[in-house]
Structure formats: structure tokens, C-alpha cells
Amino acid sequence: MVELANGLCGQQEQLGHDVTVVATNLDGANLLEVSLDKPVSVGNIDVSYFPVDGWVNRIPVPMIRRFAVSSRLDGWLREHVSDFDIVHVHAIYLYPSLVACAACRRAKIPYVISPYGNLDPVTHLHHRLIKEIYLAAFERRDLNGAAAIHFMSRGEQSLAKGFATSARTEVINLGLPPEKFVSLPNKGTFRARHPELASKRLIMYLGRISYSKGLDLLATAFGLLAKRHSDAHLLLIGPDYEGYGKLVSRVLSEQGVEERATFMGMVTEEEKLSALVDADVFVLTSYTEGFGLAMLEAMACGAPVVLSDQASLAPELAAADAVLTTELRPEAIAEAVERVLSDDAEAERLTRNGRVLVAKRFTWPALAGKFLDLYQECVARAEAKAARG
């Protein structure tokens, strides 16, 4: 979320607006080693981090720890939220979003919520009972009280219709900071760091190791593909908060290709970019995908993309000939990846069109103004409501 805020808020500051970013120091299952006494520079913005409460970290239940209880953040919001014209809450089902929405309602400050795919019925099935209870007790009130709910795509908006709320909704795509992709690592940098992969054809996934990402299908598809390409190697980069990697490893083992797959976990930003530059194909086989920011990063880095036809952006990207879409069957996924690996002209076309589309449609300079328009409309409506008493 901080990376998103860096792009969006950094662009808003360049347009002359004052922006404040606050977050907890929890990053997945780990605590960030950041200053908690003064704002920290992240890219071109300053972020104020607040510590999660110590007792939470001692609870041996990962889901409860990730809830990110922070009494210091709650206190700061209560004291300072009235200093702002509008608040943008990034994410739901978390303590920071809960107390931010509550503070805004008390102070009568309009707020926008971005659920980031968490109102998708497929995603909602994970820990469904807990989410249903939380939705009834807290989250529906937060959603109904929002000045607007922001969705990343028309597809995400459509999937969320089952969670009907009284708040208005707005669709604005997310973007990438274009300057991040001006001076990319040289091709071959990642392979040089990992000589065991130097001669391999890299099939790459980047993102959470999660049930919703269809990695069980990808693992089976890779087993089929590996029989035809002795130099194929599956590279999976991203955090495994749910322990889902064990299931993916089991599928790979059943396919006899566990030794030809590498789980890298979290990596540095430079390592991520160098891996994307060196990838022969980037694959995203999600059962559902509200947006797909990692996919756009792959396109910006020049990696040809094979994308699930269930992803919200799939029709738009396929129409621009910027990705190759696939049905969610292992055989279909393997066939799509095979097409990219065996047809240099197709791979080059996808690479070229992907880069052009990202530069044209999915950068923060092209999108920040749309968010500002939304904020201004929300503030104007709140002021008009206050004037009516």
C-alpha cells in the first residue's frame, strides 16, 4: 500500500496539494525496521509509521497479527483527522482502516475507501465466517459511510455488487511511476546473480503466494510444459502469508518438477525489476484478479504476459494485443506459455504492445488527476451537506 501511496500521493504533491501518509510498521508477518519517531522518506513522499501494539505480536495466530492493532495510530487519528479535507483509506478488514473510518465519521471528514479486491466473492471465501462477522459488525458501516468506494477496474466493481452498499462507487485504474522504468537493470543481471538459472528459460510469477492466484493450476501446467522444454524453470517471487506454498510445492512434486521451481519469497525492488527484465514469460493465472499491478510492472519491464481470462483487465489488454489470455485449465495455460516460448515474433509483439499500453494508460501522471477530481467532488458534497445542516 505504501508503494501505491508513493506513486499516487507523490504525483498529487507535484500538482500542489499537501499530502500526509500514515501506516503501521507491520509488513505482512514482519515488522519494518523504520523510524517511529519521525516521518520516513519513501520515494518522493514522507510516511509516518506507527507501531503495532506489542501484545498483538505475541499472539500465535498470523491472521490476528496481520490485523495490525495500533493504539498510537488510533490516538493520532483522533487528534489530527480534522486537519484534513479528505482521507483515502487503502484496504479493508484491517485495524488501521477501521479506526480511520471511525475517526472520519466522528469529525465529519469525508473518506474514500479502496477495497483492493477484498469485496470479490472468491477472495471473500477465504476465512469467510470471520469476514462475514466482521462485515456485519464493522465493515458495512465503514463502507456505507464512505463518500465513495474506489474500484481499480470495471471488473472489480462488478464482482463487488453482491456487497451492496449505499455509497457511490468510482472506477479509476491504478498506475505505475514511469520514472521507475526509465533505467531498468541490464538484461542478464538477474541470471548473473543466480548462475544456476543462467541457461534456463524463466517462467515467472510475482505476487502473493495465495490460493486465489491459481498457482496450483500454474504448477500443473508447468509440469506439462517441462516435459517439452528441458530448460524451463518456474520462478515464484512473493510472500507466503497463508502457507499456501506447501500445496504448490506438493503439486510440483507430484508432477516431478519440484527441483525445477524456485520460491524466492520477498526480494528487494532492484532484484524484482532485474527478474522481470530477465523473465522469458510472466504468468498470472488467478481465479479472480481485480487489477494486477505486478502484471503491469512485468509489461513495463518488457516481459511478455500470459494472463487468466478471469482477470478484470483481460478483455482490455487482450484487445490491445498486449497479453495472451488463457482459460483456467492446466492444458490451456501450458499451451499459452508454449506459444510465447516457441514464437519469438509473438513474444516481441506482446512486449512492444504491453510497454506502449502501460505508458499510455497506466501511469500515475495519467491517473492522478482523476483521483483529485473524485476527492474534490466528495469534499464539495460534504460541504453542501454540512451547509444544509
C-alpha positions in Angstrom: 0.0 0.0 0.0 2.8 2.4 0.7 4.2 1.9 -2.8 0.8 2.8 -4.2 0.7 5.8 -1.9 4.1 6.8 -3.1 3.0 6.9 -6.7 -0.4 8.5 -6.2 0.5 10.9 -3.4 3.8 11.9 -4.9 2.0 12.9 -8.1 -0.6 14.8 -6.1 2.1 16.7 -4.2 3.7 17.7 -7.6 0.3 19.1 -8.5 0.5 21.4 -5.5 -1.5 19.6 -2.8 -0.5 18.8 0.7 -0.5 15.0 1.4 0.1 13.1 4.6 0.6 9.3 4.6 0.3 7.2 7.8 0.7 3.5 8.2 1.7 0.9 10.8 5.2 -0.7 10.9 3.7 -4.1 10.1 4.6 -5.6 6.7 2.8 -8.9 6.2 4.1 -11.1 9.1 7.2 -8.9 9.8 7.9 -5.6 11.4 9.6 -2.9 9.3 12.9 -1.5 10.6 11.8 2.1 10.3 11.9 5.1 12.5 8.7 5.5 14.6 9.7 9.0 15.9 9.7 11.0 12.7 8.5 10.6 9.1 10.4 8.3 6.8 11.2 9.3 3.2 9.8 6.6 0.8 10.5 7.6 -2.7 9.3 11.2 -3.0 6.9 11.3 -0.1 7.2 11.1 3.7 5.4 8.3 5.6 4.7 8.4 9.4 4.9 4.9 10.8 3.1 3.9 14.0 4.0 0.7 16.0 1.6 -2.2 16.2 0.8 -3.0 19.8 3.3 -5.4 21.4 0.7 -7.8 22.7 -0.6 -8.5 19.2 2.8 -9.7 18.1 2.8 -12.4 20.9 -0.5 -13.9 19.6 0.4 -17.1 17.7 -2.3 -16.6 15.1 -1.0 -14.9 11.9 -4.3 -13.6 10.8 -4.8 -11.7 14.1 -1.2 -10.3 13.9 -1.9 -9.0 10.4 -5.0 -7.1 11.7 -2.3 -4.6 12.8 -3.8 -3.1 16.0 -2.0 0.2 16.8 -3.3 2.3 19.7 -0.8 5.0 18.8 -2.2 5.3 15.3 -5.8 5.4 16.7 -4.8 8.2 19.0 -3.1 10.2 16.3 -6.1 9.9 14.0 -8.5 11.0 16.7 -6.3 14.1 17.3 -5.4 15.0 13.7 -8.0 13.8 11.3 -10.0 17.1 11.4 -6.8 18.8 10.0 -7.6 17.3 6.6 -10.2 17.9 3.8 -10.4 14.2 2.8 -9.0 10.9 3.8 -8.2 8.0 1.4 -8.3 4.6 3.2 -6.3 1.9 1.4 -7.7 -1.6 2.2 -10.4 -3.0 4.4 -10.6 -5.8 7.1 -7.7 -4.1 9.0 -7.5 -2.2 12.2 -5.9 0.9 10.6 -8.9 1.2 8.1 -11.4 0.6 10.9 -10.1 3.4 13.2 -9.5 5.7 10.2 -13.1 5.4 9.1 -14.4 5.8 12.6 -12.3 9.0 13.2 -13.5 10.5 9.9 -17.2 9.9 10.8 -16.7 11.5 14.3 -15.0 14.5 12.8 -17.4 14.6 9.7 -14.5 14.4 7.3 -15.3 12.6 4.0 -13.3 9.5 3.3 -12.8 7.3 0.2 -12.2 3.5 0.6 -10.2 1.3 -1.8 -11.0 -2.4 -1.0 -8.3 -3.6 -3.4 -10.2 -6.8 -4.4 -11.4 -7.7 -0.9 -15.1 -7.4 -2.0 -14.6 -10.1 -4.6 -16.7 -13.2 -3.8 -13.8 -15.6 -4.5 -11.5 -13.7 -2.1 -14.3 -13.4 0.4 -14.5 -17.2 0.7 -11.1 -17.3 2.4 -11.8 -17.0 6.2 -15.4 -16.5 5.1 -17.1 -16.8 8.6 -14.7 -14.3 10.2 -15.2 -11.9 7.3 -19.0 -12.2 7.5 -18.9 -11.4 11.2 -16.5 -8.5 10.7 -18.5 -7.2 7.8 -21.7 -7.2 9.8 -20.1 -5.7 12.9 -17.9 -3.0 11.4 -17.0 -3.1 7.7 -20.5 -2.5 6.3 -20.9 0.6 8.4 -17.5 1.9 7.1 -18.5 1.2 3.5 -21.9 2.8 3.8 -20.3 5.8 5.5 -17.8 6.4 2.7 -18.0 9.4 0.5 -17.0 7.0 -2.3 -15.7 3.5 -2.8 -12.9 3.3 -5.3 -12.6 0.2 -7.6 -9.5 -0.5 -9.7 -11.4 -1.8 -12.7 -15.0 -2.3 -14.0 -14.5 -6.0 -13.3 -13.7 -5.4 -9.7 -16.8 -3.1 -9.4 -19.0 -5.7 -11.0 -17.7 -8.5 -8.7 -18.4 -6.4 -5.6 -22.1 -5.9 -6.4 -23.1 -8.7 -4.0 -21.8 -6.5 -1.2 -24.3 -3.7 -2.0 -23.7 -0.5 -0.1 -25.3 2.9 -0.1 -22.0 4.7 -1.0 -21.3 5.9 -4.5 -18.7 3.9 -6.4 -16.0 5.1 -8.8 -13.7 3.2 -11.1 -10.1 4.6 -11.6 -7.3 2.3 -12.6 -4.0 2.2 -10.6 -0.8 3.3 -12.2 3.0 2.9 -12.2 5.6 5.7 -11.6 7.1 6.0 -15.1 10.4 7.1 -13.8 10.9 3.7 -12.2 11.2 2.0 -15.6 13.4 4.5 -17.3 16.7 3.0 -16.2 16.0 -0.7 -15.7 18.7 -3.3 -14.8 20.6 -4.6 -17.7 19.3 -7.8 -19.2 21.2 -10.7 -17.7 21.7 -9.1 -14.3 19.4 -11.4 -12.5 20.8 -14.5 -14.2 24.3 -13.4 -13.3 23.4 -13.2 -9.7 21.8 -16.7 -9.9 24.1 -18.7 -12.1 22.1 -21.9 -11.6 19.4 -20.1 -13.7 21.7 -18.7 -16.3 20.8 -21.1 -19.1 17.2 -21.6 -18.1 14.0 -20.2 -19.7 12.3 -18.4 -16.9 8.6 -18.7 -16.4 7.9 -16.1 -13.7 5.1 -15.3 -11.2 5.2 -12.3 -9.0 2.8 -11.6 -6.1 1.3 -13.2 -3.0 1.6 -17.0 -2.8 -2.1 -17.3 -2.4 -5.0 -19.7 -3.1 -6.7 -17.0 -5.3 -3.8 -16.7 -7.7 -4.3 -20.1 -9.3 -0.8 -21.3 -8.5 -2.0 -24.9 -8.3 -3.0 -24.7 -11.9 0.2 -23.0 -12.9 2.2 -25.7 -11.1 0.3 -28.4 -13.0 0.7 -26.5 -16.3 4.4 -26.2 -15.6 4.7 -30.0 -15.2 3.2 -30.4 -18.7 5.4 -27.7 -20.2 8.6 -29.1 -18.5 8.2 -32.3 -20.5 8.6 -30.4 -23.7 11.3 -27.9 -22.5 14.1 -29.4 -20.6 15.5 -25.9 -19.9 12.2 -24.4 -18.5 12.3 -23.1 -14.9 9.5 -21.8 -12.8 10.3 -18.7 -10.7 7.8 -17.6 -8.0 8.6 -14.4 -6.1 6.4 -13.0 -3.3 5.4 -13.5 0.3 3.6 -16.6 1.5 1.5 -15.3 4.4 -1.0 -18.2 4.2 1.4 -21.1 4.0 -0.1 -21.9 0.5 3.4 -22.6 -0.9 3.3 -26.0 0.7 0.3 -27.0 -1.5 2.0 -25.6 -4.6 5.2 -27.5 -3.8 3.2 -30.7 -3.4 1.7 -30.2 -6.8 5.1 -29.6 -8.3 6.4 -32.7 -6.6 3.5 -34.8 -7.9 4.5 -33.5 -11.4 8.1 -34.5 -10.8 9.3 -30.9 -11.4 9.9 -29.6 -7.8 13.6 -29.3 -8.5 12.9 -27.1 -11.5 11.0 -24.5 -9.5 12.3 -21.7 -7.2 10.4 -19.9 -4.4 12.3 -16.7 -3.7 10.0 -15.1 -1.2 10.3 -11.3 -0.8 13.1 -9.6 -2.7 14.4 -6.1 -3.0 12.9 -3.7 -5.5 16.0 -3.9 -7.7 16.0 -7.7 -7.6 12.4 -7.8 -8.6 13.0 -5.5 -11.6 16.0 -7.5 -12.7 14.0 -10.7 -12.5 11.2 -9.2 -14.6 13.7 -7.9 -17.2 15.2 -11.4 -17.5 11.8 -13.3 -17.5 11.0 -15.2 -20.7 7.4 -15.1 -19.9 5.3 -13.7 -17.0 2.3 -15.7 -16.0 -0.7 -14.7 -13.9 -3.3 -17.4 -13.7 -5.6 -16.0 -11.0 -9.1 -17.5 -10.4 -10.1 -13.8 -9.9 -8.0 -10.6 -10.3 -9.4 -7.2 -9.6 -6.5 -5.5 -11.2 -2.9 -6.9 -11.4 -0.3 -4.3 -10.7 2.6 -6.8 -10.8 1.4 -7.8 -14.3 1.7 -4.1 -15.4 5.2 -4.0 -13.9 6.1 -7.0 -16.0 4.8 -5.4 -19.1 6.8 -2.2 -18.3 9.9 -4.3 -18.0 9.4 -5.9 -21.3 8.2 -9.4 -20.2 5.5 -11.0 -22.4 2.5 -11.8 -20.3 0.1 -14.8 -20.2 -3.0 -13.8 -18.3 -6.0 -15.6 -16.9 -9.2 -14.8 -18.8 -10.9 -14.3 -15.4 -8.7 -11.2 -14.7 -10.7 -7.9 -14.7 -8.3 -6.3 -17.2 -8.1 -9.3 -19.5 -10.6 -8.1 -22.2 -9.0 -4.6 -22.4 -5.4 -5.9 -22.5 -6.2 -8.7 -25.0 -8.0 -6.2 -27.3 -4.8 -4.2 -27.4 -2.8 -7.4 -28.2 -0.7 -6.6 -25.1 -1.2 -10.0 -23.3 -2.1 -13.6 -24.3 -5.1 -14.7 -22.3 -5.8 -18.3 -21.3 -8.6 -20.4 -19.9 -8.0 -21.7 -16.3 -7.1 -25.2 -17.3 -3.6 -26.6 -16.9 -3.5 -27.7 -20.6 -4.6 -24.3 -21.8 -2.1 -22.5 -19.6 0.7 -24.7 -20.8 -0.3 -24.1 -24.4 -0.3 -20.3 -24.0 3.1 -20.3 -22.4 4.4 -22.7 -25.1 3.2 -20.2 -27.8 5.3 -17.4 -26.2 8.3 -19.6 -25.7 8.3 -21.0 -29.2 7.3 -17.9 -31.2 9.8 -15.1 -31.0 7.6 -12.8 -33.1 4.6 -13.3 -30.8 6.8 -12.6 -27.7 8.2 -9.5 -29.3 4.7 -8.2 -30.3 3.4 -8.7 -26.7 6.4 -7.0 -25.3 6.1 -4.0 -27.6 2.3 -3.6 -27.2 2.5 -4.1 -23.5 5.0 -1.3 -23.0 3.1 1.1 -25.2 -0.2 0.4 -23.3 1.3 0.8 -19.9 2.9 4.1 -20.8 -0.4 5.4 -22.3 -2.9 4.2 -19.8 -1.4 3.0 -16.6 1.0 5.7 -15.2 0.3 8.0 -12.2 0.7 11.2 -14.2 -2.2 10.0 -16.4 -4.3 9.0 -13.5 -3.7 11.3 -10.5 -6.0 14.0 -11.9 -8.9 11.5 -11.9 -8.4 10.9 -8.2 -8.2 14.6 -7.5 -11.5 15.1 -9.3 -13.0 12.4 -7.1 -11.7 13.9 -3.9 -12.9 17.4 -4.9 -16.4 16.1 -5.7 -16.5 14.3 -2.3 -15.4 17.4 -0.4 -17.9 19.5 -2.2 -20.8 17.2 -1.4 -19.7 17.0 2.2 -19.6 20.8 2.5 -23.0 21.1 0.8 -24.5 18.5 3.3 -23.0 20.4 6.2 -24.4 23.7 4.9 -27.9 22.1 4.8 -27.5 21.2 8.4 
